[in-house]
Amino acid sequence: MLHVRSRHDQDDPTDDRHEHDHGHDRLDGAVVGLSRAGWLPAAQRFGLAAALLVGAALAASAVMVSAGEAIVVTQFGAVTRVITEPGLAWKAPAPIQLATPVDLRLRTTSTGLQDVGTRDGLRILVQAYAAWSVPKDEKAILQYLRAVRNDPDEAARQLRSFVGSALQVTASDFDLADLVNADPSRLRLSEFEARLRHEVEAQVRATYGIGIAEIGVERLTLPETTLNATVARMRSERETIAVQRTAEGQRRAAEIRADAQRDSRIAIAAATVKAADIEAAARREAADIYAKAYQSDPRLYLLLRSLDTLAQVTGPNTRILLRADAAPFDLLVQGPPRDEGAAPSPATAASGASGR
């Protein structure tokens, strides 16, 4: 506040001293009032600052471990512990302790087509895939960090190199027919994949701390020269199989034919024997009938036998010139024979009369 004093005020020393005393009193009261008014806000600011510092320290010390992840806690570069269980964990604030996340989820990689040689000297193109992850094991996690510096792409590149080398070694123990064949019973692809995993798994676990979940053949094809050789081999195999099956069919047909002929001969022989027995029985029965007929009427018997003989020796187109009085054609002229005491037939009597 600006005070303007008059000359009269300046000339009175008593008034100057009075005003000076009043000015000191007002200054002292203002200082005391400001001090009392500013004490509580300062305390509040101090408490708020302390709370912020505590919250920042807690936030810097808290570590959230997600599923499929591990946290490696280091203190001034040295590993103190590895946290693998999901949830909230604690550490000292940075830069005293640092937390490094490690991805434990399953990953896949593919080798691309690799030109490898088989045991029978042929070339094939094989593309293999691998499913891998970092195991939930402290030793494996630390090995993974040291080997590839927590870089999944570098780990996949190293794994592809191992799988490519293992393909060369494993393929040399198998023939092409074991990997490419139209006959499923001759395929050994599952054994090939198992051997390939055995070659890779222990090495990458010890070197990079990587666990192999699965290794398999993604694609298998043949170069042109190998393809031609394979087609020729398959054609030869098919021809061999065709010849074998044809020979087997012919052998079976011969066996069936021989069995049928044997069975037919046996059946014919049995039928012949049976027919002979039936014919013999029929002849015996016919002889009995003839004997009974002859005994009952000899002339009728002779007549019937003569007619049977004529039926047997003549046919529809048979022409025979014989004497009319020759047996058995004399029956046509003379009729059936008669007894000695019987009366002559009319024809006989007529012929006798004419003779006289």
Secondary structure, DSSP 8 states (H G I E B T S, - for coil): ------HHHHH-HHHHHHHHHHHHHHHHHHHHHHHHHHHHHHHHHHHHHHHHHHHHHHHHHEEEE-TTEEEEEEETTEEEEEE-SSEEEE---TTTEEEEEEE-S-EEEEEEEEEEE-TTS-EEEEEEEEEEE--S-HHHHHHHHHHHTT-HHHHHHHHHHHHHHHHHHHHTTS-HHHHS-S-GGG--HHHHHHHHHHHHHHHHHHHH--EEEEEEEEEEE--HHHHHHHHHHHHHHHHHHHHHHHHHHHHHHHHHHHHHHHHHHHHHHHHHHHHHHHHHHHHHHHHHHHHHHHHH-HHHHHHHHHHHHHHHH--TT------TTSTTTHHHHH-S---TTS---HHHHHHHHHH-
